[in-house]
Amino acid sequence: MSTSVATAPPRRPARHRPLGAWYVVAVLASLIALYALAYVVVGPPMYPPNLSASFRARPWGIYPHAFFGALALGIGAAQFHPAMIRRRRALHRTLGKVYVGACLVAGAAGLYMAWYAYGGAVPRLGFGTLAVLLLATTWLAFAAARRRDIATHRAWMLRSYALIFAAVTLRIELPLLIMSFGGDFDPAYKTVAWLCWAPNLLWAELWLRRRRLEPAALAELRAVA
């Protein structure tokens, strides 16, 4: 008489999110961060011709905005790497504090510079709104982390970085807009003052809404809490 031994079905390997998108974001963020740092190191020769007069007149605005914006752009990308979140929590917290400080300085300087933005009321309002939203989302992310509300912290931090990433999307979109407007800088700049950040924020909201519907999301948040 033969007996059969029940065997458990083979365990399915853990699913890992593809990191391709993260590498694209990290590379783009690094390149634009280096470009922004050139504003500080090289100075006026790096300024776009149409914006040079305003930047030269307000070095106390453009230098902090460029330096701390570059710092936030680079650190923020690293903060979203899964290994940083799950295995290097102490470093994640430390860099998070640096990111928050950099965003607050960059946002405050950006709000000041927005008042004098080239092109009149439309870009001033666009860049001013970006600065206010950056300050608000970053502070809300920090406040949520302080009270250990990890889900809320991560949601606000994603929004904050989507806004900081406007530095990247602006540099991609502006040349394309100039070409689409037949080489005219003025309408392109008025458009990019809104287009560089509004779609980023919309993407963040859509991604967060989708994640709320995934059962695995809650378990992941508990794992890193």
C-alpha positions in Angstrom: 0.0 0.0 0.0 1.5 3.3 -1.0 1.1 6.5 0.8 1.3 10.0 -0.6 2.8 12.9 1.2 1.1 16.2 0.7 3.6 18.9 -0.3 3.0 22.6 0.0 2.9 24.5 -3.3 6.1 26.3 -4.1 6.3 29.8 -2.6 6.0 32.5 -5.2 9.0 34.8 -5.1 8.5 38.1 -3.6 7.5 40.8 -6.0 9.9 43.7 -6.4 8.9 46.9 -8.0 10.9 47.6 -11.1 13.6 50.2 -10.4 13.8 51.4 -14.0 11.6 54.4 -13.3 13.5 55.3 -10.2 16.8 55.2 -12.1 15.4 57.5 -14.8 14.2 60.0 -12.1 17.5 59.8 -10.3 19.6 60.4 -13.4 17.5 63.3 -14.5 17.4 64.8 -11.0 21.2 64.5 -10.7 21.9 66.2 -14.1 19.6 69.1 -13.3 21.0 69.4 -9.8 24.5 69.8 -11.3 23.1 72.3 -13.7 21.5 74.3 -10.8 24.8 74.2 -8.8 26.5 75.8 -11.8 24.4 78.8 -11.1 26.2 79.1 -7.8 29.7 78.1 -8.9 29.9 79.7 -12.4 27.3 82.5 -11.8 25.9 84.9 -14.3 27.4 83.2 -17.5 25.0 80.3 -16.8 21.9 82.4 -16.7 19.4 82.3 -19.6 19.6 85.5 -21.5 16.0 86.5 -20.9 16.2 85.9 -17.2 19.8 87.2 -16.6 18.9 90.8 -15.6 16.5 89.6 -12.9 18.9 87.0 -11.6 21.8 89.4 -11.5 19.8 92.0 -9.6 18.8 89.4 -6.9 21.8 87.1 -6.1 20.4 86.7 -2.6 17.4 85.1 -4.1 18.7 83.0 -7.0 21.8 81.6 -5.2 19.8 80.0 -2.2 17.1 78.9 -4.6 19.5 77.2 -6.9 21.8 75.6 -4.2 19.1 74.3 -1.9 16.9 73.3 -4.8 19.7 71.2 -6.2 20.3 69.7 -2.8 16.6 68.8 -2.3 16.4 67.4 -5.9 19.3 65.0 -5.3 18.5 63.9 -1.8 14.8 63.5 -2.6 15.5 61.0 -5.4 17.7 58.9 -3.1 15.0 58.9 -0.4 12.6 57.0 -2.6 14.9 54.0 -3.3 13.4 50.9 -1.6 16.7 50.0 0.1 16.9 53.5 1.7 13.3 53.2 3.1 13.5 49.6 4.4 17.1 49.0 5.4 18.7 52.3 6.2 16.1 54.0 8.3 18.5 56.1 10.4 20.1 57.5 7.2 16.7 58.0 5.7 15.5 60.1 8.7 18.7 62.2 8.7 18.6 62.9 4.9 14.9 63.5 5.3 15.6 66.4 7.7 18.1 67.8 5.3 15.6 67.5 2.5 13.0 69.4 4.5 15.3 72.2 5.3 16.5 72.5 1.7 13.0 72.5 0.4 11.9 75.2 2.9 14.8 77.5 1.9 14.4 76.8 -1.8 10.7 77.4 -1.6 11.1 80.7 0.4 13.7 81.9 -2.1 11.5 80.8 -5.0 8.5 82.7 -3.6 10.6 85.8 -3.4 12.0 85.3 -7.0 8.5 84.6 -8.3 7.4 88.1 -7.4 9.9 89.4 -10.0 9.5 86.6 -12.5 10.0 87.5 -16.2 6.9 87.8 -18.3 4.4 89.5 -15.9 1.5 88.2 -13.8 1.0 84.8 -15.4 4.5 83.4 -14.6 4.6 85.2 -11.3 1.4 83.5 -10.2 2.5 80.2 -11.6 5.9 80.1 -9.9 4.5 81.7 -6.8 1.9 78.9 -6.5 4.6 76.3 -7.0 6.6 77.8 -4.2 3.7 78.0 -1.8 2.6 74.4 -2.5 6.2 73.2 -2.0 6.5 74.9 1.3 3.1 73.5 2.4 3.5 69.9 1.2 7.0 69.7 2.7 6.0 71.0 6.1 3.0 68.7 6.2 5.2 65.7 5.3 7.6 66.7 8.1 4.7 67.1 10.6 3.3 63.7 9.7 6.7 62.1 10.2 7.1 63.7 13.7 3.8 62.1 14.8 4.7 58.8 13.2 1.9 58.8 10.7 3.9 57.0 8.0 1.1 56.8 5.4 0.4 60.5 5.5 4.1 61.3 5.6 4.8 59.3 2.5 1.9 60.8 0.6 2.9 64.4 1.4 6.5 63.6 0.6 5.6 62.3 -2.8 3.7 65.5 -3.5 6.6 67.6 -2.3 9.1 65.8 -4.5 6.7 66.0 -7.5 6.9 69.8 -7.0 10.7 69.9 -6.6 10.9 67.8 -9.8 9.5 70.8 -11.6 13.1 71.9 -11.9 13.6 68.9 -14.3 10.3 69.1 -16.2 10.8 72.8 -16.8 14.2 72.2 -18.5 12.6 69.5 -20.7 9.5 71.4 -21.6 10.8 74.9 -22.1 12.9 74.2 -25.3 9.9 72.2 -26.7 7.5 75.0 -25.9 9.8 77.6 -27.5 9.9 75.5 -30.7 6.2 75.1 -30.6 5.7 78.9 -30.3 8.0 79.5 -33.3 11.0 80.5 -31.2 9.1 83.0 -29.1 10.4 82.8 -25.5 7.7 84.8 -23.8 4.6 82.6 -24.4 6.7 79.5 -23.8 7.8 80.9 -20.4 4.3 81.9 -19.4 3.1 78.3 -20.2 6.0 76.5 -18.5 5.4 78.4 -15.3 2.4 76.2 -14.8 3.1 73.2 -17.0 6.4 72.4 -15.2 4.6 71.5 -11.9 0.8 71.0 -12.3 1.1 67.7 -14.3 3.7 66.4 -11.8 1.3 67.1 -8.9 -1.6 65.5 -10.8 0.5 62.4 -11.4 1.3 62.1 -7.7 -2.4 62.4 -6.8 -3.3 59.7 -9.3 -0.5 57.4 -8.1 -1.6 57.8 -4.5 -5.2 57.1 -5.3 -4.2 53.9 -7.1 -2.0 52.8 -4.2 -4.8 53.2 -1.7 -6.7 50.5 -3.6 -3.9 48.0 -3.3 -4.1 45.6 -0.3 -0.3 45.3 -0.3 0.2 49.0 0.3 -0.9 48.9 4.0 1.3 45.9 4.8 4.3 47.7 3.3 3.6 50.8 5.4 3.4 48.7 8.5 6.7 47.1 7.7 8.6 50.4 7.6 6.8 52.0 10.5 
